[in-house]
Amino acid sequence: MKGLLIFSNDLRLENNVLVARAVSDCEELLCLWLPSPSYQRAQSYRKCFIDCSVGSLKKNLEELKQDLYCLKSLDSESLRKVRTHYPFQKVYFQNQVASEEVTQQMILQKFCAEVGVDFVALDQQYLVNPSELPFPREKMPFTFTEFRKKVEQQEVAPLLSQLRAQSEKPFPKKPLTPSRILEPAPGGQAPQIFYPSRDQALQRLKQYLWENHRIRTYKETRNGLLDWDDSSKISSALSQGILSPKEIYFEIKSYEKAHGSNESTYWLIFELLWRDYFKHFHWRYGNKIFRREGVLGFDHGVKELPNEETFMKWCRGETGDDFVDAHMVELNQTGWMSNRGRQNVASYLVHQLKQPWTWGAQYFEEVLVDYDVSSNWGNWLYLSGRGSDPRAREFNTRRQAEMYDPSGEYQKKWLPLKR
Ligand SMILES: Cc1cc2nc3c(=O)[nH]c(=O)nc-3n(C[C@H](O)[C@H](O)[C@H](O)COP(=O)(O)OP(=O)(O)OC[C@H]3O[C@@H](n4cnc5c(N)ncnc54)[C@H](O)[C@@H]3O)c2cc1C
């Protein structure tokens, strides 16, 4: 059997149900990476992170004598071209949630139906996959608390590696011809931070849990702004599927078995459930999560005064509010911002500057190294009071600065000339 394995945001070989299925079905395999349309909008750090993640997967595949190519344009003509050179009989692709990626999935599915090729699409970006939820997804509870209480009552389904011994079957061989018609996948020197390779991401998880034991104090430190270990920093690896949420969950469970559980070990799982909630919520409400008026279309009473200059000042970190500006400078200089920072700058944009929340969400899409469509838009929606909680979350940034940066050290770090 000749297969076509298309990676998207599932850039790993282990505990990847599509890879496992393709390895077991096929004698020959062509591996492709399909960039999401959002990749075209990514600015420097985010783009670099994705390129390095893809490059790292490519290296892992090369160790198995495989290649990774890039499927730059996705239409029936380019797919036909690939098939002329390499007559694949089965296509493997991860099920998608967001409309642009769902459109990609539909193009692939339609092409397969037209040429009589099997199309295998599977879910694996969740801690609790749609088929594992204790309710039909279309009837999911509206609020996070209701969702969490129901989902927490059941066991998380095991990882592939827990279900069966490592496959004895060698990785299928690569085809000979496609290099003439396809571009190689991008690569890049992996930066030390944000963990774009599988090894780096696994090492980070090991360090945060087993070496530093910082998971033991996660609940108390997660709002910290200065120490790298204040939170896990695994979101970028999760966003590209370098690690899966189930892998993180079971690592936490092993840690709890060895060292005991506490509120903090539980809280990291609690946060992973927020991630799941936003993904299922996104599937349930579709493109409504991108609308200015939100999923229910209610008005939270905050008047908007759209002004591009005001918005650009916020983007550049020139609002005059040092706490907000320091966070935006950190984001622009690193591609990263803490959860506390994200909440504050979002609230400031919506409530103080009265700019559309969708503008802020779009800017985050371009620059965040860990950009995840459902978590980003879901959080913005939630904070602006247009998601599942009609209360708009307004933060007093002066008070927040006093609480979370009492010595001003964080603001000094990112605004050295102002302080
Ligand atoms: C306005 C706004 C935009 C955001 N955009 C994104 C985004 O594009 N991508 C993204 O991964 N997260 C986003 N978040 C959520 C959160 O800020 C980040 O997941 C977190 O800061 C990542 O750091 P960490 O890995 O150290 O998280 P930790 O605190 O160590 O948490 C562990 C994991 O739990 C998940 N998680 C934690 N908090 C949240 C949350 N509020 N919502 C959903 N999942 C959560 C993440 O996968 C995270 O990696 C956003 C939050 C806000 C307020």
The ligand as a Tripos MOL2 file, in Angstrom:
@<TRIPOS>MOLECULE
LIG
   53    58     1     0     0
SMALL
NO_CHARGES

@<TRIPOS>ATOM
      1 C1         -5.9080   36.9320   25.5880 C.3       1 LIG1
      2 C2         -5.2930   35.5620   25.7140 C.ar      1 LIG1
      3 C3         -4.8090   34.9150   24.5910 C.ar      1 LIG1
      4 C4         -4.2550   33.6340   24.6980 C.ar      1 LIG1
      5 N1         -3.7750   33.0010   23.5740 N.ar      1 LIG1
      6 C5         -3.2780   31.7420   23.6670 C.ar      1 LIG1
      7 C6         -2.7820   31.0630   22.5160 C.ar      1 LIG1
      8 O1         -2.8190   31.5690   21.4010 O.2       1 LIG1
      9 N2         -2.2540   29.8170   22.6900 N.ar      1 LIG1
     10 C7         -2.2090   29.2070   23.9140 C.ar      1 LIG1
     11 O2         -1.7260   28.0720   24.0160 O.2       1 LIG1
     12 N3         -2.7080   29.8220   25.0040 N.ar      1 LIG1
     13 C8         -3.2220   31.0690   24.9270 C.ar      1 LIG1
     14 N4         -3.6780   31.6850   26.0600 N.ar      1 LIG1
     15 C9         -3.7460   30.9360   27.3240 C.3       1 LIG1
     16 C10        -2.5200   31.0560   28.2430 C.3       1 LIG1
     17 O3         -2.1580   32.3970   28.4070 O.3       1 LIG1
     18 C11        -1.3170   30.2630   27.7340 C.3       1 LIG1
     19 O4         -1.7030   28.9420   27.4070 O.3       1 LIG1
     20 C12        -0.2370   30.1620   28.7930 C.3       1 LIG1
     21 O5          0.1580   31.4440   29.2080 O.3       1 LIG1
     22 C13         0.9420   29.3920   28.2270 C.3       1 LIG1
     23 O6          1.9860   29.3270   29.1560 O.3       1 LIG1
     24 P1          2.3980   27.9550   29.8490 P.3       1 LIG1
     25 O7          2.5800   26.8960   28.8340 O.co2     1 LIG1
     26 O8          3.5250   28.2540   30.7520 O.co2     1 LIG1
     27 O9          1.0620   27.6620   30.6350 O.3       1 LIG1
     28 P2          0.7870   26.9240   32.0070 P.3       1 LIG1
     29 O10         0.2290   27.9250   32.9500 O.co2     1 LIG1
     30 O11         1.9420   26.1320   32.4590 O.co2     1 LIG1
     31 O12        -0.4280   25.9420   31.6240 O.3       1 LIG1
     32 C14        -0.2200   24.6590   31.0260 C.3       1 LIG1
     33 C15        -1.0010   24.5560   29.7460 C.3       1 LIG1
     34 O13        -2.4030   24.6950   30.0010 O.3       1 LIG1
     35 C16        -3.0230   25.3760   28.9130 C.3       1 LIG1
     36 N5         -3.5910   26.6510   29.3820 N.ar      1 LIG1
     37 C17        -3.2040   27.3940   30.4350 C.ar      1 LIG1
     38 N6         -4.0000   28.4790   30.5680 N.ar      1 LIG1
     39 C18        -4.8880   28.4170   29.5560 C.ar      1 LIG1
     40 C19        -5.9680   29.2440   29.1480 C.ar      1 LIG1
     41 N7         -6.3050   30.3590   29.7900 N.pl3     1 LIG1
     42 N8         -6.6490   28.8830   28.0390 N.ar      1 LIG1
     43 C20        -6.3510   27.7590   27.3510 C.ar      1 LIG1
     44 N9         -5.3530   26.9320   27.7050 N.ar      1 LIG1
     45 C21        -4.6410   27.2560   28.7900 C.ar      1 LIG1
     46 C22        -1.9350   25.6610   27.8960 C.3       1 LIG1
     47 O14        -1.9280   24.6340   26.9430 O.3       1 LIG1
     48 C23        -0.6820   25.6450   28.7460 C.3       1 LIG1
     49 O15         0.4830   25.3440   28.0070 O.3       1 LIG1
     50 C24        -4.2210   32.9880   25.9650 C.ar      1 LIG1
     51 C25        -4.7030   33.6690   27.1080 C.ar      1 LIG1
     52 C26        -5.2290   34.9410   26.9770 C.ar      1 LIG1
     53 C27        -5.7240   35.6190   28.2040 C.3       1 LIG1
@<TRIPOS>BOND
     1     1     2 1
     2     2     3 ar
     3     2    52 ar
     4     3     4 ar
     5     4     5 ar
     6     4    50 ar
     7     5     6 ar
     8     6     7 ar
     9     6    13 1
    10     7     8 2
    11     7     9 ar
    12     9    10 ar
    13    10    11 2
    14    10    12 ar
    15    12    13 ar
    16    13    14 ar
    17    14    15 1
    18    14    50 ar
    19    15    16 1
    20    16    17 1
    21    16    18 1
    22    18    19 1
    23    18    20 1
    24    20    21 1
    25    20    22 1
    26    22    23 1
    27    23    24 1
    28    24    25 2
    29    24    26 1
    30    24    27 1
    31    27    28 1
    32    28    29 2
    33    28    30 1
    34    28    31 1
    35    31    32 1
    36    32    33 1
    37    33    34 1
    38    33    48 1
    39    34    35 1
    40    35    36 1
    41    35    46 1
    42    36    37 ar
    43    36    45 ar
    44    37    38 ar
    45    38    39 ar
    46    39    40 ar
    47    39    45 ar
    48    40    41 1
    49    40    42 ar
    50    42    43 ar
    51    43    44 ar
    52    44    45 ar
    53    46    47 1
    54    46    48 1
    55    48    49 1
    56    50    51 ar
    57    51    52 ar
    58    52    53 1
@<TRIPOS>SUBSTRUCTURE
     1 LIG1         1 GROUP 0 **** ****
